[in-house]
């Protein structure tokens, strides 16, 4: 099962719309498999890439091309208020590119487009 299908399987659980038991019953997926995907997702950076099978990761995620790096930069320029995490999620959701937020952050840092983390504590 590819990472998108794995995420689709657990998405309603993550949104607290359904229980793992409900999803297991509805999709005829073993409950142990669902819990495995949830654990992998939560243990990682909570990005769909965390669901990739490690034995196949090098084959399914080739080195980023210049074209893909340019897509990240273009997206940041169009949406300067978004964080690396938000950009990675948006690119995946819009079907543009599957990329970790760590990779997004690295690309933006390389290009001098990284935004420093701002604490919300100073707003009070």
N, C-alpha and C positions, 0 to 999 in steps of 0.2 A: 504494500500500500504506500502511495507517495505521501509526502509530508502535508500536502493540501488536504487530501482525504482524511488523514489522521487528525488534522486540526478541525475539519468539519465535524468529525465524530465527537470531539470533546468540547466544541464551542458552546453548545447549549448548557453543558455542565459548568463551564467557566462563567457563563452569564447567569448562573443559578436558575435557569429555566427548567432544567430537568436534573434528575438524579442519575448517577452512573448506572444504577440498576434499570432505570427506565430506558436509557440509551442502549444498554446491553440487550434488553428484551426487544426493543423496536428494530434494532439493526442486526440482531442475531450475532453480535460480536461478544466474544467471551469477556466477562467482567474483568478478568485478570489483564486482558489486553487493554481495556479502557483505563484501568488504574495505572498500567505501565506508561501509556501515553501521557496521562495527567502528571505522573511523577517526572517524566523526562521534560515536559513543558515547564513545570514549576521549578524544577531543579536548575534549569538553564536560565536564560535571560527573558523567558516568556515570549519567545519569538518562534514562528513556525519552523525556523531552521533547527531549533532544538529537537524537533521530532525526527530529524533525518537519522537513518541507520548509520552508525559510525563506520561500519565496514564498507559502506558504499559512499560515504560522504565525499571522498576525493573525486569520485566519478560523477556525482550529481551536482557538485558545486565547483565548476572550474574556476581558475584564477579570473579575477575581474578584468574585463576588457576596458580599454580606454573609453569605448562607447558607453559602457555601463557606468563608469565613473562620471562621465559627462552627464548622464541621466540624473545621477544623484545631485551633482552640482546645479544643474538646471532646476531641479525640483526645489532645492534650497533657495535659489534666487527668486523663484516664484512664490515661495512660502517662507520668508525669512524668520518668521516667528516660531516655526516648528523646531523641536529638538531632534537630535539624531534618532532617538527611539521612535518619535512620531513620524519622521520621514520614512524610516524602514517599514513601519506598519502601513503607512499610506501607499508606498510603492508596491507592497505586496497586495494590499486590498484592491488597488486599481489595476492589478495585473501587469504592472510595468516591469518589476524586478523583484526577485527574492534575494534579500540581502540582510545581514545582521546589522543591528544598530551600531555594533563595534566597528564594522567596516565602514558604515556611513560616517561615523565620527572620525575615523582615520582619513577618509577621503576629504572631508571638509577641513580637517586640520592641515592636510597637505596643501590645500588651496587657500588657506588663510580665511576660511569661512566659518570656523567653529565659533559657537556662542558659549560664553562661560555660563556655568550653572548659577542661577540666581535663587537664593533662598527666599521663600515667601515670608519668613519671619520679619524681615525688615519692613514689610507692608503694614504691619500692625502698629 
